[in-house]
Amino acid sequence: MKPLTLRLRAPFQAAWGTISERRLLQISLTGSDGVAGHGEAAPLEPYDGITIERAGEALERYRPVLEHAEEMSHGEVLDACRAIDEVPQALAGIDLALWDRAGRRRGEPVALLLAERLAGASAGAGSLPLEEVLVNAVISATDRAGASEQAALALAAGFTCLKLKVGVGDDAGRVAAVRAVVGPHVALRLDANGAWNVEQAVRAIDALQAAGLELVEEPARGLSAISEVRERVAVRVAIDETADQPGALTSGAADAVCLKISRCGGISGLLDAAALVAASGAESYLASTLDGPLGIAGALHAAAALSSSRALPACGLATLSLFAGIDDPLPVRNGSIALPLAPGLGVQAPAE
């Protein structure tokens, strides 16, 4: 386990707070064959309430299990760790490392292994699900000029979907400014991060919907509040933070659910969550909690595998460019990120 701190190019502001750096924990699992798998634990305390120290404590408690990991299946390792200390953000790091190692041992990208799992196919059957994943740009500026500039850059880069943080300032001005820059054919989704109560959410969405909205993510907090907002507005509603509540994934309270590697406990948990969402009649899309390269790569592999049977909306995984001092191994091209095809997750963790 190794700590890693990534510095953001500019402070990132959402309704849950503002951060200027991202602290992660890198994990490596090496078998007797010498093949190593790598993962990352990426708690984000202002967002999920889990400190980096808490995740580190859980990872230390998993050591006795991991020493015997080769004697167990992937699922058995995760179940044994969960029984010791159920911290999804720490479990996600272990799960990513297990998938990375499995892909490296097979000499194949993780997406192929995931597609086989989803299809119930035997090893070696099947093909790569998708070569690239459609992603959205994040408009994080809290002023009109900054939002307009970011939107123009996103449009020039080929993005066809933009996600604008709201509940943080002049929402109406920034939404109007972004729509004016990108024109009518680019999808625009808003993310309030639960900043509003029901009445505030309804008023805000009613006022903003004229700009043409794909959806509004987490307009309020809690299943009952989300359900009420959804009943009262003419815009599709998605849940993010509320997806962590018991029963949320099968509730049908929202039109869509934003799934995240860290909150789901890794790729394995995310695939299970996506199945529950699909059974409820809602659709899933994936997003980042400002993860590092390993977390983003894991989400890309999961999105590619899931899209082989049901196309996902644009995913919020174009966030590595927000960091300074690292080379982005997963750059956006024409609004999509190409699936890394090297064995395992296909990327290397950045050095401190």
N, C-alpha and C positions, 0 to 999 in steps of 0.2 A: 504494500500500500504506500503510495507516494502522493503528497499534496501538490497541487498545481493551481496557480493563480493566473487567470487571464484578464488583462486590462481591456475595458471597453474604449472604443475610440471617442465616445461621448457618453455622458451619463444617460442611463436608460430609465425613463419614467413611465410608471403605470399607476393605476389607482391604489395598488398595494404598496407603493413606495418608489424610491429611486436608488439605483445601484451604479457604481462606477467600475466594479471589478467582479469577476466570477471565480469563486473558489470551488475546486473539484478535488476528488480523490481518485487517483489512477490505480487500477488493480491489475495484476498479472498472475495467471495460473499456468504453471508449467508441469507437464506430465512426465512420466518416466521415459517417454520417447523423445523428450527434449523439445516438443512442440509447445509453444506458449500461446495463450489467448489473453487478450487485453480488454478491459472494460473501464468504465468510470462511474463513480457515484456522484450525482449532481443535485444535492438538495439545494433549495433556494428558500431560505428561511422566511423572507417577507411574503413569499407566495404560498409555500406549503407548510410552514411552521417547523421545519426540521433543520437544525443547525448542522454545520459540517462536522462539529465535534460529536454530535449524536450519531451521525452516520458512521463516523470513524469507530466509535465504541461498538456499534453493531458488527462492523467488519472484523474487528478484533475478536469478538465472540464467535465468529464463524470459523476461525482458524482450525479448531479441532475437526470440524466437518470437512473442510477443504483438504486437510492432510490425507483424507481417505476418499477423495472425490473420484478417483479412478475406479474404485470398487462399486460405485453407484451410478445410476442413470442420471441424466440431466435433471429430471423432475425430482428424483430422490434427494439430490444435493440441495435444490431449492427448498423442498419441504423440510429438510433437516435444519437448514439455516433459519427458515421461518419459525420453526418451533422454538429455536433459541431466542430470537429477537426479531419480531416482525417490523422491520423498517423498510418500506418499499424502495426508498432511494438507495439504500445499501444493497438490497437484493438485486436491484437493477444492475449494479456494477458487476455482481457475480454472474448474473444471467448473460450480460453482454460478453464477458470473458469466456464463458462456457460456449456460447455460439461461435465466437471468434475462433476459439481453439478447434471446435468441431469442423468448421469450414476449412481451416488451415490443414487439418489432418486429412480431409477429403480432397483438398486441392480445388475447392469450389467456393463460390461466394455464398454468403449466408442466405441470400434470397432464394437460392435454389433449394436449400435445405428446408426453408420455411414453406415454400410452395409444395414440397413433398409432404410436409406435415399437414398442411391444410387440405391437400387432396387425398391424404391417407395412402400415398404411394410408397413403394419400397425405394431404398436407396438406389440412385442412378436413374430412376424413371422421372420423366418430366423435363421441363426446360425453364430457362429464365423467364420470370413472369413479365417484367417490363424492363426496358432499357433506360428509362428516365422517369422521374416523378415530377409532376406539375407542382409548383410552389407559389406561395404569395410573398409579396414584399411587405415589410413592416414599416409603416410611417409613424415614427416615434416622436417627431418634433412637436413641441407644444405651442408653437406660434405659426401663424398663417404662412409667412414667408418661408420658414424652414420646412413646413409640410409641403408647400408647393414645390420647393427645390427637390425634396426627396421623391415626390411623386413623378417629377419630370425625369429624374435619373432612373427610377424604376421603369417608366414607360420606355425610355431609350434602351434599357437592358432587356426588353421583351416581356416583362411581366404582364400577365392578363388578369391578375387579381391582386388587390392591395388591401392591407389590414391596417386600420387606423385606430390607435388608442384613443378612447374617449373617457369622459369623467375626470379629465385632468386639466381643463382650461376652457378655451374658446372653442367648444366642440362644433357649433354651427358654422363658425367662420372657417375653421380648418377643413371640415367636410366639404363645404362649398368650394373652397380654394382647390382642394384635391380634385374634385369632380371637374372643375373648370379646366384643369391642366390635362387630365387623362381622357376627357371626352366620355361619350355615353356607352362605349362598348367594353370598357374595363370593369370587371366585377369589383365592388367595394363592400368590404365587410367591416363592421365596427366591433371593438372589444372594450367593454366597460369594466371588466375585472370585478364585477359585483359592486360597483361604486354607487349604484342607485337603489332606492327602495322601489316598491311597485309603482307608486304614483309618479315618482320622478322618471322612472324608466318609460312608462307609457307616454308621458309628456314629451320626453326627449326623442323617443322613436317616432312619434307622430310628427314632430317638428323636423326631423332629419330625413324621413323616408322619401321626401320629394327629390332628394339627391340620387335616388335609385340605389337601394341596398340589397346585397346578396343575402346577408343575414346579420344579426346582432348577437355577439357572443357574451354570455354571462351578464345580461343587463341588470340582474338582481342576484341575490344570493339565497339559495335554498330551493328545494323542489316545489314547495307550495307557491313561493313567490314567482319562480320561473313559469309555472303553469298558468298563473293568473296573468302575467305579462303576455304570454303567448296567446291567450284567449282574447286579449284586448287590443292587439296590434295586428297590422296587415303585413308585417315583415317576419320572415323566418327567424326563429330563435334557436341558439345553440347554448349548450352548457360546457363549462370548462372546470372551474373550481368545484362547482356543485356536483360534478361527476364523481367526486370522492365520497359522497354521502351514501349510506347504505340504501340499496335498491335503486339508485339513480340510473344505472345502465339499462335496467329493464323497465323503467317507469313510463317511458314514452312521453315524458313531460316536455321534451324539446324536439325540434325537428332534426337536430344534429348534435353530435357529441364530439368534443375535442379531446383526443387521447394523447397521453404523453408517456414516453418511455420511463421516466423517473417515477411518476406517480403510480404507474401500473406495475412497478416491480420488474421492469425489463421487457424484452421482446415477447417472451412467453406469456406474461401476464397481459400484455397489450393485445396479443392475438385472441386470448380468451375474452377480454373486454369487448373487442370488436364483434365477436360472435354474439355476445349478449345484446349489444346495441342493435345489430342487424335483426335479431329475433324480435325486438321491440318495434320494428318498423322505421326506426330512425337511421340516419347515415352517420358514418364516422369520417373524421379526417384527423391527421396527426399534426402535432406542433412541438416546438422545442421550449424548454424552460431555460433558454440561453445555454444549452448544453455545449460541451466541447466536441471535437471531431468524432470521437468514438460514439457518443450518444446520437449525434446527427446521422452518422453512418448506420447505426442500428435502426433508427427510425426510417431511413430511406429503404433499407432492406425489407422492413416490415410493410411499409407502404406499397412497395413493388409487389410483394407477395399477395397482399390483400387485394390489390387492384387487378390481379389476374382473373378474379371471379366477379368483381364488382368495382367499377371505376370510382375512385375517391375524388372528392373536391380538392382544390388546391390545398396543399399542406404547408404549415408554417415552419419550414425547415431551412429557410434561407437566412440564417442568423450568424453564421461564422464570420461573415464580412463585417460584423459589428465590432469584432475584436481587433486590437492593434498588436503588432509584433508577431503575428503568426501567418504563415502561408495557408490560404484556404484550399484544402485538398478536395473540396466539393463545390466548385464554383457554379454559379447559375449561368445557363446559356439559354437564351430565348424563353425565359420564364420557367425553365425546368432544370433539375439537377440530374446528371447522368449517374446511373447506378455504378458504384465501383465494382469492377469485375475481378479484382485480385482475390485470392483465397481469403476466407474469413470475412471480416467487416471491410477489408480493403483499404484501410487507412492506418496511419501511425499516430499515436498520441504526440502532441507537441512537447518539447522539452521546456523545463522551467526557465 
